[in-house]
Amino acid sequence: MKHSVIVLILMSVCMIGCTDSQKTTSTDNPFFTQWETPFGVPPFDQIKPEHFKPAFEEGMKQHKADIAAIIQNEAEPTFENTLLALDKSGSLLTSVEFVFSNLTSADTNDELQAISKEVSPLLSSHYDDINLNADLFKKVKAVYDKKDGLQLNEEQAMLLDKVYKNFVRGGAELAADKQEELREINKKLSLLSIQFGENVLNENKRFQLIIEDSADLSGLPAAIIESAKSDAEAADMKGKWLFTINKPSMLPFLTYADNRELR
């Protein structure tokens, strides 16, 4: 179900990024092809904003098919045909979400933000359809209720416990009217979360530390000083040095600057 970010996560994304379950028509969309990259790292140089919407749509479509296959399996629910199958479901969607999350966290732009606003309610509805699926929860609960006799190892037991609790916390046991209310709340929260992130991003962009006295640059590496000079010139502040709250600018300043008050 939903999982958010950084280099280690990217490694796992790559492992699940393009699998045999990702069957779709041949296009130039990198999400629909096998990634021939070192360690399967996403080919960020090839991924464009316009690739995300189709990839999200196809990912949700495949995920729904995976879930339907679990529900339609007439065999008695087991760890393998229910929990393991559920854990492996939606591999394309998981891959797209991780890549998109990393880009919007580290290198976002107006186009990606617009996509986020469009896709977020769709994802909210998609995951609610899974969490509130009575037939699917019935199978998960059937396995959970007999967990003590299944001789699961530590990892399997943890997965079963986590998935079952995710369903319960996701509203699986609520009455129908309460589930509809929950859907509306989740939809609103998905958009509010994006708006909050944009507000924080805009505030961060507004922050500027402008240095006019070269003595205040003491301790900083030459490359950082030169970068700050270039940023200042780009902002029409020739002869000054500009530092922002962006990590490549902020962290070196906090690490190396001798001026304690400015740090």
C-alpha positions as CSV (number, residue, x, y, z in Angstrom):
1,M,0.0,0.0,0.0
2,K,1.5,3.4,0.3
3,H,5.1,3.9,1.2
4,S,7.9,8.2,1.0
5,V,11.8,8.9,-0.2
6,I,15.5,9.3,-0.5
7,V,18.4,7.3,-2.1
8,L,17.8,4.0,-0.3
9,I,14.2,4.1,-1.4
10,L,15.3,4.7,-4.9
11,M,17.3,1.5,-4.8
12,S,14.2,-0.5,-3.9
13,V,12.2,1.4,-6.5
14,C,14.6,0.1,-9.1
15,M,14.1,-3.5,-7.9
16,I,10.4,-3.2,-8.5
17,G,10.4,-0.5,-11.1
18,C,9.8,-2.4,-14.3
19,T,8.5,-6.0,-13.8
20,D,6.8,-8.5,-15.9
21,S,3.5,-7.3,-14.6
22,Q,4.0,-4.0,-16.4
23,K,2.4,-5.1,-19.7
24,T,1.4,-2.1,-21.8
25,T,1.6,-0.9,-25.3
26,S,5.0,0.1,-26.6
27,T,5.6,3.8,-26.1
28,D,8.5,6.2,-25.4
29,N,7.3,6.4,-21.8
30,P,10.3,5.2,-19.6
31,F,7.9,3.8,-17.1
32,F,6.7,1.3,-19.7
33,T,10.1,-0.1,-20.6
34,Q,12.8,-2.1,-18.8
35,W,15.4,0.3,-17.2
36,E,18.8,-0.6,-18.6
37,T,20.6,1.5,-15.9
38,P,23.2,0.7,-13.3
39,F,21.4,-1.0,-10.4
40,G,18.1,-0.3,-12.2
41,V,18.1,3.3,-11.0
42,P,15.3,5.3,-12.6
43,P,16.5,7.1,-15.8
44,F,15.7,10.6,-14.6
45,D,17.3,12.1,-17.7
46,Q,14.6,10.4,-19.8
47,I,11.6,11.0,-17.5
48,K,9.6,14.0,-18.4
49,P,6.6,15.6,-16.7
50,E,4.2,14.4,-19.4
51,H,5.1,10.8,-18.7
52,F,3.7,10.8,-15.2
53,K,-0.1,11.1,-15.8
54,P,-0.2,8.1,-18.2
55,A,2.1,6.1,-15.9
56,F,-0.1,6.8,-12.9
57,E,-3.2,5.9,-14.8
58,E,-1.7,2.6,-16.1
59,G,-0.3,1.9,-12.7
60,M,-3.7,2.2,-11.0
61,K,-5.3,0.1,-13.7
62,Q,-2.7,-2.7,-13.2
63,H,-3.1,-2.4,-9.4
64,K,-6.9,-2.8,-9.7
65,A,-6.3,-5.9,-11.8
66,D,-3.9,-7.4,-9.2
67,I,-6.5,-6.8,-6.5
68,A,-9.3,-8.3,-8.5
69,A,-7.2,-11.4,-9.1
70,I,-6.7,-11.8,-5.3
71,I,-10.4,-11.4,-4.6
72,Q,-11.5,-13.7,-7.4
73,N,-9.2,-16.5,-6.3
74,E,-11.6,-19.2,-5.0
75,A,-9.0,-21.0,-3.0
76,E,-9.0,-20.7,0.8
77,P,-7.2,-17.5,1.8
78,T,-3.5,-18.2,2.7
79,F,-0.5,-16.0,3.5
80,E,0.8,-16.7,-0.1
81,N,-2.3,-16.1,-2.1
82,T,-3.5,-13.1,-0.1
83,L,-0.8,-11.3,1.9
84,L,2.1,-12.0,-0.3
85,A,0.0,-11.4,-3.5
86,L,-1.2,-8.1,-1.9
87,D,2.3,-7.1,-1.0
88,K,3.5,-7.7,-4.6
89,S,0.5,-5.9,-6.2
90,G,0.7,-2.6,-8.0
91,S,4.5,-2.7,-8.7
92,L,4.2,-0.1,-11.5
93,L,2.2,2.3,-9.4
94,T,4.7,2.0,-6.5
95,S,7.5,2.7,-8.9
96,V,5.8,5.8,-10.4
97,E,4.9,7.1,-7.0
98,F,8.4,6.8,-5.6
99,V,10.0,8.5,-8.6
100,F,7.4,11.3,-8.6
101,S,7.8,11.8,-4.8
102,N,11.5,12.1,-5.1
103,L,11.3,14.6,-7.9
104,T,8.6,16.8,-6.2
105,S,10.7,16.7,-3.0
106,A,14.1,17.5,-4.5
107,D,13.5,19.2,-7.9
108,T,9.9,20.3,-8.3
109,N,8.4,22.8,-10.6
110,D,5.0,24.3,-11.6
111,E,4.3,21.5,-14.0
112,L,5.0,18.8,-11.5
113,Q,2.9,20.6,-8.8
114,A,0.0,20.8,-11.2
115,I,0.3,17.1,-11.9
116,S,0.4,16.4,-8.2
117,K,-2.9,18.3,-7.7
118,E,-4.6,16.4,-10.5
119,V,-3.3,13.0,-9.5
120,S,-3.6,13.2,-5.7
121,P,-7.4,12.9,-5.5
122,L,-7.3,10.0,-7.9
123,L,-4.7,8.2,-5.7
124,S,-6.8,8.9,-2.6
125,S,-9.8,7.3,-4.2
126,H,-7.8,4.4,-5.5
127,Y,-6.3,3.5,-2.2
128,D,-9.7,4.0,-0.5
129,D,-11.2,1.5,-3.0
130,I,-8.6,-1.0,-1.7
131,N,-8.8,-0.3,2.0
132,L,-12.6,-0.3,2.0
133,N,-13.0,-3.3,-0.2
134,A,-15.1,-5.7,2.0
135,D,-14.2,-8.8,0.0
136,L,-10.5,-8.1,0.1
137,F,-10.6,-7.4,3.8
138,K,-12.5,-10.6,4.4
139,K,-9.7,-12.6,2.9
140,V,-7.0,-10.7,4.9
141,K,-9.0,-11.1,8.1
142,A,-9.4,-14.8,7.5
143,V,-5.6,-15.2,7.4
144,Y,-5.1,-12.9,10.4
145,D,-7.6,-14.8,12.5
146,K,-5.6,-18.0,12.1
147,K,-2.1,-16.5,12.3
148,D,-1.1,-18.4,15.4
149,G,-1.4,-21.7,13.5
150,L,0.4,-20.6,10.4
151,Q,4.0,-21.0,11.6
152,L,5.0,-17.7,10.0
153,N,8.5,-16.4,10.3
154,E,9.2,-13.0,11.9
155,E,9.0,-11.1,8.6
156,Q,5.8,-12.8,7.5
157,A,4.1,-12.2,10.9
158,M,5.1,-8.5,10.8
159,L,3.7,-8.1,7.2
160,L,0.4,-9.8,8.2
161,D,0.0,-7.7,11.3
162,K,0.9,-4.5,9.4
163,V,-1.5,-5.1,6.5
164,Y,-4.4,-6.1,8.8
165,K,-3.9,-3.0,10.9
166,N,-3.7,-0.8,7.8
167,F,-7.1,-2.1,6.7
168,V,-8.7,-1.5,10.1
169,R,-7.1,2.0,10.4
170,G,-8.1,2.7,6.8
171,G,-11.8,2.2,7.7
172,A,-12.5,-1.4,6.6
173,E,-14.7,-2.0,9.7
174,L,-16.6,1.2,9.5
175,A,-20.3,1.4,8.6
176,A,-21.0,2.3,5.0
177,D,-22.0,5.9,5.7
178,K,-18.9,6.4,7.8
179,Q,-16.8,5.0,5.0
180,E,-18.2,7.5,2.6
181,E,-17.4,10.3,5.0
182,L,-13.9,8.9,5.4
183,R,-13.5,9.0,1.6
184,E,-14.4,12.7,1.5
185,I,-12.0,13.5,4.4
186,N,-9.1,11.6,2.7
187,K,-9.8,13.4,-0.6
188,K,-9.7,16.8,1.1
189,L,-6.6,15.9,3.1
190,S,-4.8,14.8,-0.1
191,L,-5.3,18.3,-1.6
192,L,-4.6,20.1,1.7
193,S,-1.3,18.3,2.1
194,I,-0.2,19.4,-1.4
195,Q,-1.2,23.0,-0.6
196,F,0.7,22.9,2.7
197,G,3.8,21.7,0.9
198,E,3.5,24.4,-1.7
199,N,3.1,27.1,1.1
200,V,6.3,25.8,2.8
201,L,8.1,25.7,-0.5
202,N,7.1,29.3,-1.4
203,E,8.2,30.5,2.0
204,N,11.5,28.7,1.7
205,K,12.0,30.4,-1.7
206,R,11.5,33.8,-0.2
207,F,14.3,33.5,2.3
208,Q,17.5,35.2,1.3
209,L,20.7,35.8,3.2
210,I,22.5,38.6,1.3
211,I,26.2,39.1,2.2
212,E,27.9,42.4,1.2
213,D,31.1,42.2,3.3
214,S,33.5,39.5,2.0
215,A,34.8,39.1,5.6
216,D,31.5,37.3,6.4
217,L,32.5,34.6,3.9
218,S,35.4,33.5,6.1
219,G,35.6,29.7,6.4
220,L,33.5,29.0,3.3
221,P,35.0,26.9,0.4
222,A,35.9,28.8,-2.8
223,A,33.3,26.8,-4.8
224,I,30.5,27.8,-2.4
225,I,31.5,31.5,-2.5
226,E,31.6,31.4,-6.3
227,S,28.2,29.8,-6.4
228,A,26.7,32.4,-4.0
229,K,28.2,35.1,-6.1
230,S,26.6,33.7,-9.3
231,D,23.3,33.4,-7.5
232,A,23.5,37.1,-6.4
233,E,24.3,38.2,-10.0
234,A,21.4,36.2,-11.3
235,A,19.2,38.0,-8.8
236,D,20.5,41.5,-9.9
237,M,22.7,41.9,-6.9
238,K,26.1,42.2,-8.5
239,G,29.0,42.5,-6.0
240,K,27.1,40.6,-3.3
241,W,26.7,37.0,-2.3
242,L,23.4,35.3,-2.0
243,F,22.5,32.3,0.2
244,T,19.2,30.6,0.4
245,I,17.5,27.9,2.4
246,N,18.0,25.4,-0.4
247,K,20.2,22.6,0.9
248,P,23.1,23.0,-1.5
249,S,23.3,26.7,-0.4
250,M,22.3,26.4,3.3
251,L,24.2,23.3,4.5
252,P,27.7,24.4,3.4
253,F,27.1,27.7,5.0
254,L,26.0,26.1,8.3
255,T,29.0,23.7,8.1
256,Y,31.9,26.0,7.2
257,A,31.0,29.7,7.9
258,D,33.1,31.2,10.7
259,N,30.5,33.9,11.5
260,R,28.4,32.4,14.3
261,E,25.7,35.0,14.2
262,L,25.0,34.5,10.5
263,R,25.0,30.7,10.9
